[in-house]
Amino acid sequence: MSRDYNYKKMINSTAWRKIRRRKLEQSPLCEICKQNGVITAATEVHHVMPCETAKTVTDMRRLMFDMDNLQSLCHNCHSLIHTEMKSHSRVKVKENANRSLSRFKERFIL
């Protein structure tokens, strides 16, 4: 999970829990497994375009709550996607921290 304050606030919100539940109700099977002819229950909701890539908090919010940006996945497929994206690598974590700092500066300093 991201260390970004805004991301944490949104991912722990009631609005996120509602949209996550709605996505899993609409697509109860893992979308990747289903494409491969395997039936697996979806237990997680993935943001296709990562919220942390947003340049502003407004854009992050848009990505977070956009149903078209969500994908129902099983735990294994979700983990595999993040491994392939290297989303938890030092480089990505540093990039996300720099974006977070930029958003902070834009909001409070500039």
Buried (B, 14 or more C-beta within 10 A) or exposed (E): EBEBEBBEEBBEEEEBEEBBEEBBEEBEBBBBBBEEEEEBEBBBBBBEEBBBBBEBBEBBBBBBBBEEBBBBBBEBBBEEBBEEEEBEEEEBBEEBBEBBEEBBEEEEEE
